[in-house]
Amino acid sequence: MVTYQQLTELGLGPGAIMTRIGNRRLHALHKGVYAVGHRTLTPAGHKLAAVLACGPTAVLSHKSAGTLWELLTTDQTRTDVTVPGTSRAGPRGIRVHRARRLHPEDLQIVDGIPVTSVARTVFDLAGGFTEPQLLRVIEQADRSGKLDCRALERVMKRNPRRSGSTLLRRILADYAGAPLTRSELERRFQDLVRRAGLPPPGLNVEIAGFTVDVCWPEWRLVVELDSRGYHSDPGAFERDRVRDATLQRQRYRILRVTDKRMKRAPAEVLADLRALIALAEEDDERG
């Protein structure tokens, strides 16, 4: 892809550019933006073309940035682009958003495309999303290891009057809260088991080369306690999935319990435990 300005900087005049358009060596995508050789572009290529069409300070943003960061699973017909200091309409197929300024922390480049940071993208989406929609975006950012609540706080502090700030603050306060320490989570879980009258499980048990947090060997039941709080370690996320798959091949059932769920829904955690124990006993009866 190339812009008109880039072509002139390479020494091509208007006539030479028109000649290349005529012989289909350049294909116009937007005014002043051309595909070189062919018009077949990837979704990322169309996003880059939209950004180039809006000028040197433009960045991909909102839903389009959400899809690039893989926070959203569906794309849209129009591409969202933010241009600092302008409210003009964008070229056809581009939705231009106005921003007085973008802080350097709000800007990143992904696959060669200038794009708003994850924190800025979540903040922008908050202005047009419902609470369930925004919560799903935050959960996806957390699962993929991209959630940085401190960066979100800084974005909100820089833009205190923006639409969606109140909703975003409420969701973050409810979503993260004060995480339990590892020892607190273990103690609460053991208290729950003891009050329910269940036999004490094994703690930090080694199975198939992995150390699991809690295990009832008689029911082939493993419980993993997650006290990670705000941030995810992408490497740990992948290792946990490998461990789960290995244990499942050994015919273990696995229940993951987060600190948030342990604090807010202990009765549901206990119900899950009892249901998995019942399934294990049914399997034993069937032999």
C-alpha positions in Angstrom: 0.0 0.0 0.0 1.2 3.5 -0.7 -0.1 7.1 -0.4 -0.1 9.9 -2.9 2.3 11.8 -0.7 4.7 8.9 -0.6 4.6 8.5 -4.4 5.4 12.2 -4.9 8.3 11.9 -2.4 9.6 9.1 -4.5 9.7 11.5 -7.5 6.5 10.6 -9.3 4.4 13.4 -10.7 0.6 13.5 -11.1 0.9 12.2 -14.7 3.1 9.3 -13.7 0.7 8.4 -11.0 -2.3 8.5 -13.3 -0.5 6.3 -15.8 0.1 3.7 -13.2 -3.6 3.8 -12.2 -4.5 3.4 -15.8 -2.3 0.4 -16.4 -3.6 -1.1 -13.1 -0.2 -1.0 -11.3 -2.0 1.1 -8.7 -5.5 0.6 -7.5 -7.3 3.4 -5.7 -8.7 2.3 -2.3 -9.5 5.7 -0.9 -8.6 9.2 -2.1 -4.8 9.4 -2.1 -4.4 5.7 -1.0 -3.4 3.0 -3.4 -2.9 -0.8 -3.4 0.2 -1.8 -5.4 -0.3 -4.5 -8.0 -3.8 -5.8 -7.0 -6.8 -5.0 -4.8 -6.9 -8.2 -2.8 -6.3 -7.1 0.8 -6.5 -8.9 4.1 -8.8 -7.5 6.8 -5.7 -5.9 8.4 -4.8 -4.4 5.0 -8.2 -2.7 4.8 -7.7 -1.3 8.3 -4.3 0.1 7.4 -5.8 1.7 4.2 -8.5 3.4 6.3 -5.9 4.8 8.7 -3.7 6.1 5.8 -6.8 7.7 4.2 -7.3 9.8 7.3 -3.9 11.4 7.5 -0.6 11.0 9.3 -2.0 11.4 12.8 -4.9 8.9 12.4 -5.1 5.7 14.4 -7.4 2.6 14.3 -9.8 2.8 17.2 -13.0 1.7 18.8 -14.5 -1.6 17.4 -12.0 -1.9 14.7 -9.1 -1.7 17.2 -11.0 -4.2 19.4 -11.0 -6.7 16.6 -7.3 -6.1 15.8 -6.5 -6.7 19.5 -8.8 -9.8 19.4 -11.1 -8.4 22.1 -14.1 -8.6 19.8 -14.9 -11.5 17.6 -17.0 -9.7 14.9 -15.9 -7.0 12.6 -18.1 -4.3 11.0 -18.6 -2.8 7.5 -17.2 0.6 8.5 -13.7 1.1 9.9 -13.3 3.2 13.1 -10.5 5.7 13.0 -9.6 8.4 15.5 -8.0 11.6 14.3 -6.8 14.1 17.0 -8.2 17.6 16.6 -10.8 17.0 14.0 -14.5 16.3 13.7 -14.7 16.1 9.9 -16.5 13.2 8.1 -14.3 10.4 6.9 -14.0 8.8 3.4 -16.7 6.4 2.5 -16.6 3.3 4.7 -14.7 5.0 7.5 -16.2 6.3 10.7 -14.0 9.1 12.0 -14.0 9.8 15.7 -13.0 13.1 17.2 -10.3 13.3 19.9 -8.8 16.5 21.3 -5.6 14.7 21.8 -4.2 11.2 22.2 -1.6 10.6 24.9 1.6 8.8 23.7 0.6 5.9 26.0 -2.6 5.6 24.0 -0.8 4.7 20.8 0.7 1.5 19.6 1.6 -0.2 16.3 0.3 -3.7 15.6 1.2 -5.4 12.3 2.3 -2.0 10.9 -1.1 -0.4 11.8 -1.2 2.6 14.2 -3.8 1.6 16.7 -5.1 2.8 20.1 -3.7 0.8 23.0 -5.7 -1.9 24.7 -6.5 0.4 27.6 -7.6 3.2 25.3 -9.6 0.8 23.1 -11.5 -0.5 26.1 -12.1 3.1 27.3 -13.4 4.1 23.9 -15.7 1.1 23.7 -17.2 2.0 27.1 -18.8 5.0 25.6 -21.1 3.0 23.3 -21.4 -0.5 24.9 -23.8 -1.8 27.4 -22.6 -3.2 30.7 -22.7 -6.9 29.6 -20.9 -6.0 26.3 -18.2 -4.1 28.1 -17.7 -6.8 30.7 -17.2 -9.4 28.0 -14.5 -7.2 26.4 -12.7 -6.8 29.8 -12.9 -10.5 30.4 -11.4 -11.3 27.0 -8.6 -8.8 27.7 -8.0 -10.6 31.0 -8.0 -14.1 29.5 -5.5 -13.1 26.8 -3.2 -11.4 29.2 -3.8 -7.9 27.8 -5.7 -6.4 30.7 -3.8 -3.6 32.6 -6.2 -1.9 35.0 -3.6 0.6 36.0 -3.3 1.8 32.4 -7.1 2.0 32.3 -7.1 4.1 35.4 -4.6 6.5 33.8 -6.7 6.8 30.6 -9.8 7.6 32.7 -7.8 10.2 34.7 -6.8 11.9 31.5 -10.4 11.9 30.2 -12.6 12.4 33.3 -15.7 13.6 31.5 -15.8 11.1 28.7 -19.0 9.1 28.2 -18.7 5.6 29.6 -16.2 6.5 32.4 -18.7 5.9 35.2 -19.7 2.5 33.7 -16.1 1.5 33.2 -15.1 2.4 36.8 -18.1 0.5 38.2 -17.3 -2.6 36.2 -13.6 -2.5 37.1 -14.3 -2.1 40.8 -16.7 -5.0 40.6 -14.6 -7.2 38.3 -11.3 -7.0 40.1 -11.8 -5.8 43.6 -9.1 -6.7 46.2 -7.7 -10.1 45.2 -7.3 -12.7 47.9 -3.8 -13.8 48.7 -2.9 -17.4 47.9 -3.0 -18.4 51.6 -6.4 -16.7 52.1 -7.9 -18.4 49.2 -6.7 -21.8 50.4 -7.9 -21.2 53.9 -11.4 -20.2 52.7 -11.6 -23.2 50.5 -10.6 -25.6 53.3 -13.1 -23.9 55.6 -15.8 -24.4 53.0 -15.0 -28.1 52.6 -14.9 -28.6 56.4 -18.2 -26.9 57.0 -19.8 -29.0 54.2 -18.7 -32.2 56.0 -16.6 -33.4 53.0 -13.5 -35.5 53.7 -10.3 -33.4 53.8 -8.6 -33.4 50.4 -4.9 -33.7 49.6 -3.0 -30.4 49.1 -0.2 -29.8 46.6 -0.5 -33.3 45.2 1.6 -34.5 42.3 -0.3 -36.1 39.5 1.2 -37.1 36.1 4.2 -34.8 36.6 2.1 -31.8 37.7 1.5 -30.4 41.2 -2.2 -29.6 41.7 -3.6 -27.4 44.4 -6.3 -29.8 45.8 -7.2 -33.4 45.0 -9.6 -36.1 46.2 -8.0 -39.2 44.7 -11.0 -41.4 45.6 -13.2 -39.3 43.3 -10.4 -38.4 40.8 -11.3 -34.8 41.4 -8.8 -31.9 41.2 -9.5 -28.3 42.3 -7.2 -25.5 41.1 -7.3 -22.2 43.1 -6.7 -19.0 41.0 -5.7 -16.0 43.0 -4.2 -14.0 40.1 -6.1 -10.7 40.6 -5.7 -8.1 37.9 -3.2 -9.6 35.6 -2.7 -12.8 33.6 0.5 -14.4 32.7 0.0 -15.6 29.1 2.7 -18.3 29.6 0.9 -19.6 32.8 -2.4 -19.5 31.0 -1.0 -21.9 28.3 0.7 -24.2 30.8 -2.6 -24.5 32.8 -4.4 -25.7 29.6 -1.7 -28.3 28.9 -2.0 -29.5 32.5 -5.8 -29.7 32.3 -5.6 -31.7 29.1 -3.0 -34.1 30.7 -5.1 -34.6 33.8 -8.3 -35.2 31.8 -6.5 -37.9 29.9 -5.8 -39.5 33.3 -9.6 -39.4 33.8 -9.5 -36.6 36.4 -12.3 -34.0 36.6 -11.0 -30.4 37.1 -12.7 -27.5 38.9 -11.1 -24.1 38.7 -12.1 -21.7 41.5 -11.1 -18.0 41.4 -10.7 -15.7 44.4 -13.6 -13.6 43.1 -16.0 -16.6 43.0 -14.8 -17.9 46.3 -15.7 -14.5 47.9 -18.9 -13.9 46.2 -20.5 -17.3 45.4 -19.1 -20.0 47.8 -22.5 -21.8 47.7 -22.1 -22.2 44.0 -18.6 -23.5 44.4 -19.9 -26.1 46.9 -22.7 -27.1 44.6 -20.2 -27.7 41.8 -18.1 -29.8 44.1 -21.0 -31.9 45.2 -22.1 -32.3 41.5 -18.7 -33.5 40.5 -18.5 -35.9 43.4 -21.9 -37.3 42.5 -20.7 -37.9 38.9 -17.6 -39.7 40.2 -19.7 -42.0 42.4 -22.0 -42.8 39.5 -19.0 -43.8 37.4 -17.9 -46.1 40.2 -21.3 -47.7 40.4 -21.2 -48.4 36.6 -17.8 -49.9 37.1 
